[in-house]
């Protein structure tokens, strides 16, 4: 990696992660530091980039976030007490319970026949409603066209 | 249980162990608040986001799988997503004044200047696009590696680096006049 490291890349690392090598890309840190250390006079641009980055770092370090109140952890733990955990396959188990409650454990054909009949009746009503909607919608369009035709005739 | 890894604690939480949950909360709460506050720019939102994220930990622990990812990475992703969702909500609270209370050991004038600088940084960061803000919070203040930050943000390492470069350039422009001052006072 050392051989691949260039001053241009060092500058990019500084521009992205700041002046402190501890924040640089772990895969490149050693090579970058070695390259900087090997220079008798660090190149002016790399040096300037690090100085600029250090200035910004110093300012960013000013923004400190106070630790939370000790009661917050307790409040979070207390809030979890009323919350159930979601276990794998929970949805499937809920569905199974629901079906068992509906159909019970006895012979199931009467319930299935009832459900099928209800579905068929629902579908029939739904389709006939759609057909009547189509007719009324077409009527509205016709009415509009007629009004425009009347206006045009008047003109 | 004291020395259990985060992943070990998650396994215990999956069994409904409230002690393990408390330990995980205590271990990660400070970092969670710091990350959330730097992304939302608001303390009360940060606390709510942290609480919501930990409740998600409790709820999903039985279904949580390691899959090669660390708990910290997964949890940071949950936090970042919750922060971004919250910032997108209408009626989001404006930025609070940032900074520590003045240090009694230094002069009042210096303390005031430091508070002002901290507030200026917080304001400038709040004005960054959300992904730049999140990348900066993860890589700079949380000191997360670029690889881990990329995993949290579901981006490539190159994309994270590009976000960081743009964020820092914008911050330099916005904070320009203050830049040298903080450097001179650095301990």
Interface residues (C-beta under 8 A of the other chain):
Chain A: X12 X15 X16 X17 X18 X22 X23 X25 X26 X52 X53 X54 X55 X56 X58 X59 X60 X61 X62 X63 X64 X65 X66 X67 X68 X72 X73 X75 X76 X77 X79 X80 X81 X83 X84 X85 X86 X87 X88
Chain B: X14 X16 X18 X21 X22 X25 X26 X29 X30 X33 X34 X37 X38 X47 X50 X51 X54 X55 X58 X59 X60 X61 X62 X63 X98 X99 X100 X114 X117 X118 X121 X122 X125 X139 X140 X141 X143 X145 X146 X147 X157 X161 X162 X164 X165 X168 X169 X171 X172 X175 X178 X179 X180 X182 X183 X185 X186
